[in-house]
Amino acid sequence: MPSHEQQREARRLALGAVFEADFGQHTATTILERRLSEEGTPDDTAGLARVIVGAVVERRDEIDAQIGSLAPRYPVVQLAKIDRALLRSAISELLHSAATPPSVAIAEWVELARTYSGEPARRLLNGVLGRVARDRQTQEREHQ
């Protein structure tokens, strides 16, 4: 399992790839692989970044629909590109990476929102991710 610092770096790399891909020149996967190669990223860090980006790429429509239902006042297409990338990446980690406890992932993504976007995005991420985590816990309990 990657260390705390490696997880943070993986999230930063995934966020950068998802954000850059929103400009339409390359896919998030291609961008991520280029960055991993250029930076000589350790395997543990690269693994988590690939999980996050892979889930965003494979399930983007599903993730966007979830954002739309949880934050209807913030249509996905109207969000700033960085806020959209933050939400997509964070939700993909919460739903598709069992390695990180939800509370830890939420705290880390909220901090990234504060760093790369600002207070409104931090509040939006905190609210949406809290709902995603609660909904996931409810679904897990129902399937036991």
BAFI-3210 file (N, C-alpha, C; in Angstrom, 3 decimals, decimal comma, padded with zeros to 6 digits):
// residues 144
n [1|2|3|4|5|6|7|8|9|10|11|12|13|14|15|16|17|18|19|20|21|22|23|24|25|26|27|28|29|30|31|32|33|34|35|36|37|38|39|40|41|42|43|44|45|46|47|48|49|50|51|52|53|54|55|56|57|58|59|60|61|62|63|64|65|66|67|68|69|70|71|72|73|74|75|76|77|78|79|80|81|82|83|84|85|86|87|88|89|90|91|92|93|94|95|96|97|98|99|100|101|102|103|104|105|106|107|108|109|110|111|112|113|114|115|116|117|118|119|120|121|122|123|124|125|126|127|128|129|130|131|132|133|134|135|136|137|138|139|140|141|142|143|144]
n.u [000,852|000,545|002,410|001,304|002,237|002,799|000,231|-000,940|000,553|-000,208|-002,894|-002,628|-001,333|-003,308|-005,434|-004,288|-004,060|-006,744|-007,809|-006,271|-007,068|-009,630|-009,426|-009,291|-007,155|-005,672|-006,202|-007,082|-005,766|-003,551|-002,225|-001,656|000,067|002,220|003,111|003,767|005,909|007,722|008,249|009,274|007,776|007,126|006,018|003,832|002,629|002,012|000,204|-002,144|-002,810|-003,406|-005,664|-007,541|-007,687|-008,384|-010,951|-012,327|-012,200|-013,524|-016,028|-017,141|-019,579|-021,439|-020,386|-020,643|-023,434|-024,030|-022,892|-024,569|-027,027|-026,505|-025,667|-027,518|-027,689|-025,333|-024,574|-022,740|-021,518|-021,285|-019,513|-016,306|-013,381|-011,359|-012,759|-014,590|-012,822|-011,725|-014,011|-014,755|-012,445|-012,191|-014,627|-014,326|-012,188|-013,315|-015,372|-014,151|-011,697|-010,686|-008,629|-008,225|-009,514|-012,774|-013,104|-010,510|-009,841|-011,753|-010,958|-008,420|-009,037|-010,629|-008,749|-007,076|-008,871|-009,060|-006,459|-006,134|-008,408|-010,405|-012,317|-015,206|-015,237|-014,091|-016,062|-018,164|-017,069|-016,712|-019,375|-020,592|-018,908|-019,230|-021,905|-021,714|-020,088|-021,741|-023,963|-022,719|-021,991|-024,544|-025,519|-023,692|-024,356|-026,936|-026,440|-025,318]
n.v [-001,195|002,223|004,904|007,687|010,082|009,154|008,460|010,980|012,187|010,528|011,215|013,892|013,589|012,125|013,970|016,065|014,801|014,192|016,757|018,020|016,444|017,311|019,385|018,280|017,429|015,066|011,759|011,109|008,892|008,605|011,006|010,698|008,430|009,486|011,456|009,867|008,439|010,519|011,579|009,469|007,895|006,085|002,625|002,037|004,537|005,163|003,111|003,707|006,183|005,316|003,709|005,637|007,394|005,517|004,711|007,139|007,500|005,176|005,361|007,891|009,115|008,008|008,958|011,726|011,895|011,238|013,405|015,387|014,610|014,805|017,401|019,406|022,139|022,773|022,285|019,865|020,515|023,228|023,709|024,905|023,807|022,724|022,233|020,350|018,290|017,748|016,783|014,539|012,925|012,542|011,259|008,967|007,742|007,319|005,504|003,414|002,586|000,608|000,730|003,043|004,530|006,001|008,464|009,465|009,772|011,696|013,910|014,397|015,042|017,293|019,029|019,232|020,560|022,994|023,902|023,984|025,218|026,704|028,133|027,881|025,585|023,742|023,496|022,488|020,010|018,741|018,441|016,916|014,627|013,618|012,797|010,849|008,954|008,242|007,179|005,009|003,454|002,808|001,247|-000,885|-002,011|-002,871|-004,932|-006,921]
n.w [000,000|-000,817|000,740|002,817|001,654|-000,935|-001,762|-001,789|-003,824|-005,941|-006,195|-006,950|-009,431|-010,838|-010,789|-012,315|-014,820|-015,465|-015,486|-017,552|-019,723|-020,133|-021,850|-024,291|-026,011|-025,570|-024,174|-020,729|-019,733|-021,461|-020,944|-018,208|-018,263|-019,687|-017,880|-015,655|-016,677|-017,341|-014,799|-013,405|-011,593|-008,575|-008,336|-006,529|-006,185|-008,845|-009,347|-007,781|-008,936|-011,523|-011,026|-010,188|-012,446|-014,410|-013,540|-013,803|-016,581|-017,545|-016,309|-016,575|-017,472|-015,688|-013,266|-013,698|-013,840|-011,244|-009,876|-010,875|-009,729|-007,000|-006,643|-007,839|-008,347|-009,489|-012,441|-014,264|-016,733|-016,508|-014,495|-013,417|-015,150|-013,460|-011,097|-011,968|-012,673|-010,148|-008,741|-010,339|-010,153|-007,375|-006,690|-008,201|-006,879|-004,326|-004,929|-006,314|-005,329|-002,985|-001,245|000,248|003,155|003,245|004,724|004,867|002,144|001,427|003,025|001,923|-000,778|-000,414|000,607|-001,640|-003,314|-001,988|-002,381|-005,236|-006,273|-004,542|-001,789|-002,304|-003,981|-002,280|-000,305|-001,898|-002,790|-000,309|000,574|-001,560|-001,670|000,900|000,791|-001,239|000,047|002,237|000,850|-000,370|001,858|002,811|000,673|000,792|003,284|002,754|000,969|002,431]
ca.u [000,000|001,369|002,459|000,444|002,798|002,612|-001,190|-001,167|001,150|-001,059|-004,088|-002,210|-001,095|-004,603|-006,148|-003,679|-004,385|-008,177|-007,977|-005,711|-007,876|-010,854|-009,161|-009,549|-006,026|-005,267|-007,010|-006,510|-004,849|-002,327|-001,566|-001,119|001,221|003,332|003,616|004,406|007,195|008,596|008,606|009,825|006,907|007,161|004,911|002,674|002,007|001,456|-000,944|-003,325|-003,158|-004,048|-007,006|-008,398|-007,896|-009,115|-012,357|-012,897|-012,342|-014,523|-017,340|-017,340|-021,001|-022,049|-019,901|-021,269|-024,841|-024,058|-022,659|-025,804|-028,105|-026,123|-025,459|-028,260|-027,461|-024,019|-024,503|-021,372|-020,963|-021,050|-018,452|-014,949|-012,700|-010,634|-013,745|-015,108|-011,761|-011,657|-015,157|-014,665|-011,340|-012,494|-015,695|-013,794|-011,415|-014,229|-016,186|-013,439|-010,421|-010,960|-007,409|-008,226|-010,764|-013,487|-012,858|-009,175|-009,921|-012,509|-010,100|-007,355|-009,595|-011,070|-007,520|-006,676|-009,798|-008,643|-005,197|-006,202|-009,586|-010,779|-013,273|-016,476|-015,015|-013,844|-017,373|-018,892|-016,489|-016,994|-020,780|-020,852|-018,190|-019,879|-023,106|-021,274|-019,619|-022,908|-024,734|-021,963|-022,139|-025,907|-025,599|-022,925|-025,127|-028,084|-025,987|-024,713]
ca.v [000,000|003,437|005,754|008,872|011,005|008,557|008,603|012,391|012,395|009,819|012,046|015,075|013,145|011,781|015,223|016,762|014,101|014,368|018,177|018,281|015,735|018,085|020,324|017,533|017,097|013,676|011,111|011,178|007,764|008,950|012,087|010,117|007,576|010,384|012,071|008,826|008,147|011,694|011,820|008,265|007,684|004,737|001,751|002,188|005,814|005,018|002,209|004,435|007,170|004,582|003,303|006,827|007,835|004,464|004,786|008,340|007,249|004,130|005,636|009,340|009,464|007,609|009,899|013,025|011,793|011,269|014,804|016,105|014,300|015,235|018,859|019,870|023,572|022,896|021,393|019,447|021,239|024,627|023,802|025,191|022,555|022,172|021,710|019,126|017,281|017,395|015,945|013,255|012,143|012,191|010,261|007,704|007,091|006,861|004,365|002,353|002,251|000,142|000,846|004,235|004,760|007,155|009,730|009,930|010,241|012,955|014,968|014,698|015,726|018,626|019,830|019,537|021,590|024,262|024,298|024,232|025,967|027,723|027,791|027,333|024,217|022,922|023,213|021,622|018,672|018,173|018,040|015,847|013,418|013,086|012,081|009,646|007,987|007,738|006,327|003,764|002,670|002,303|000,166|-002,020|-002,626|-003,546|-006,117|-007,898]
ca.w [000,000|-000,868|001,933|002,760|000,651|-002,262|-002,091|-002,130|-005,146|-006,905|-006,400|-007,715|-010,808|-011,434|-010,993|-013,446|-016,065|-015,731|-015,818|-018,883|-020,716|-020,368|-022,942|-025,501|-026,872|-025,313|-023,136|-019,381|-019,588|-022,189|-020,197|-016,978|-018,573|-020,037|-016,637|-014,835|-017,313|-017,202|-013,402|-012,779|-010,434|-007,976|-008,724|-005,640|-006,513|-010,188|-009,278|-007,316|-009,964|-012,633|-010,585|-010,192|-013,833|-015,105|-013,152|-014,417|-018,019|-017,776|-015,715|-016,529|-017,576|-014,418|-012,250|-013,980|-013,447|-009,775|-009,499|-011,198|-008,785|-005,657|-006,629|-009,013|-008,607|-010,125|-013,610|-014,544|-017,885|-016,144|-013,493|-013,902|-015,494|-012,312|-010,153|-012,585|-012,539|-008,730|-008,400|-011,038|-009,600|-005,989|-006,680|-008,722|-005,820|-003,276|-005,354|-007,021|-004,707|-001,626|-000,446|001,083|003,893|002,692|005,439|004,483|000,760|001,414|003,576|000,961|-001,955|000,022|000,692|-003,026|-003,806|-001,375|-003,006|-006,676|-006,708|-003,566|-000,741|-002,810|-004,461|-001,093|000,294|-002,826|-002,714|001,004|000,588|-002,519|-001,288|002,097|000,327|-001,960|001,043|002,973|-000,064|-000,559|003,095|002,828|-000,316|001,295|004,352|002,146|000,237|003,353]
c.u [000,888|001,324|001,517|000,940|002,635|001,152|-001,503|-000,625|000,314|-002,309|-003,746|-001,996|-002,406|-005,399|-005,599|-004,040|-005,849|-008,454|-007,487|-006,544|-009,154|-010,672|-009,195|-008,388|-005,612|-006,197|-006,308|-005,498|-003,513|-001,526|-000,917|000,127|002,443|003,949|004,325|005,791|008,178|009,103|009,225|009,076|007,013|005,891|003,665|001,902|001,316|000,201|-002,218|-003,756|-003,874|-005,462|-007,963|-008,714|-008,700|-010,603|-013,028|-013,165|-013,485|-015,928|-017,683|-018,816|-021,744|-021,659|-020,557|-022,750|-024,975|-023,827|-023,934|-026,921|-027,786|-025,948|-026,184|-028,080|-026,132|-023,933|-023,046|-020,760|-020,675|-019,966|-017,142|-014,248|-011,996|-011,617|-014,346|-014,089|-011,627|-012,794|-015,065|-013,595|-011,656|-013,573|-015,170|-012,956|-012,340|-014,960|-015,381|-012,056|-010,670|-009,772|-007,446|-009,555|-011,455|-013,184|-011,497|-009,202|-010,653|-011,631|-009,018|-007,890|-010,081|-009,854|-007,012|-007,581|-009,418|-007,386|-005,379|-007,396|-009,958|-011,857|-014,610|-016,327|-014,774|-015,165|-018,188|-018,373|-016,828|-018,431|-021,061|-020,172|-018,764|-021,121|-022,729|-020,856|-020,789|-023,744|-024,045|-022,095|-023,527|-026,055|-024,857|-023,679|-026,303|-027,680|-025,358|-025,722]
c.v [001,244|004,216|006,945|009,843|010,470|008,649|010,042|012,701|011,714|010,634|013,274|014,716|012,824|013,046|015,968|016,127|014,297|015,813|018,457|017,625|016,499|019,118|019,631|017,155|015,631|013,083|011,234|010,062|008,056|010,009|011,532|009,289|008,414|010,987|011,061|008,510|009,299|011,877|010,610|007,891|006,256|003,942|001,926|003,466|005,719|004,158|002,912|005,468|006,500|004,138|004,488|007,242|006,798|004,504|006,017|008,086|006,268|004,532|007,125|009,728|009,153|008,584|011,264|013,022|011,862|012,693|015,602|015,843|014,796|016,746|019,483|021,357|023,828|021,937|021,126|020,270|022,702|024,804|024,215|023,860|021,929|021,583|020,404|017,989|016,821|016,439|014,570|012,364|011,656|011,109|008,929|006,995|006,539|005,582|003,182|002,035|001,889|000,354|002,016|004,351|006,028|008,478|010,319|010,502|011,575|014,102|015,376|015,463|017,129|019,548|020,183|020,610|022,954|024,792|024,754|025,054|027,066|027,233|027,273|025,882|023,280|022,528|022,259|020,189|018,008|017,655|016,850|014,553|012,788|012,282|010,798|008,568|007,403|006,800|004,981|002,866|002,046|001,124|-001,075|-002,755|-003,415|-004,839|-007,168|-008,923]
c.w [000,000|000,450|001,737|001,680|-000,770|-002,694|-002,513|-003,525|-006,232|-007,209|-007,233|-009,183|-011,520|-011,742|-012,206|-014,776|-016,443|-016,144|-017,240|-019,978|-021,053|-021,484|-024,303|-026,396|-026,770|-024,267|-021,789|-019,170|-020,263|-021,438|-018,932|-017,268|-018,959|-018,780|-015,748|-015,369|-017,110|-015,774|-012,719|-011,513|-009,900|-008,304|-007,857|-005,958|-007,865|-010,165|-008,847|-008,347|-011,134|-012,268|-010,684|-011,623|-014,610|-014,801|-013,751|-015,900|-018,283|-017,335|-015,670|-016,580|-016,278|-013,306|-012,446|-013,581|-011,924|-009,270|-009,727|-010,203|-007,373|-005,532|-007,833|-009,333|-009,308|-011,314|-013,994|-015,672|-017,563|-015,089|-014,159|-014,147|-014,292|-011,299|-010,668|-012,435|-011,083|-008,352|-009,062|-010,418|-008,190|-005,914|-007,190|-007,661|-004,735|-003,680|-005,873|-006,485|-003,254|-000,686|000,543|001,835|003,379|003,397|005,072|003,067|000,689|001,911|002,586|-000,246|-001,606|000,120|-000,713|-003,625|-003,260|-002,077|-004,451|-007,127|-005,720|-002,629|-001,276|-003,297|-003,287|-000,451|-000,584|-002,742|-001,381|001,062|-000,316|-002,080|-000,023|001,730|-000,393|-000,960|001,830|002,107|-000,265|000,675|003,176|001,870|000,171|002,395|003,787|001,446|001,139|003,804]
res [m|p|s|h|e|q|q|r|e|a|r|r|l|a|l|g|a|v|f|e|a|d|f|g|q|h|t|a|t|t|i|l|e|r|r|l|s|e|e|g|t|p|d|d|t|a|g|l|a|r|v|i|v|g|a|v|v|e|r|r|d|e|i|d|a|q|i|g|s|l|a|p|r|y|p|v|v|q|l|a|k|i|d|r|a|l|l|r|s|a|i|s|e|l|l|h|s|a|a|t|p|p|s|v|a|i|a|e|w|v|e|l|a|r|t|y|s|g|e|p|a|r|r|l|l|n|g|v|l|g|r|v|a|r|d|r|q|t|q|e|r|e|h|q]
***
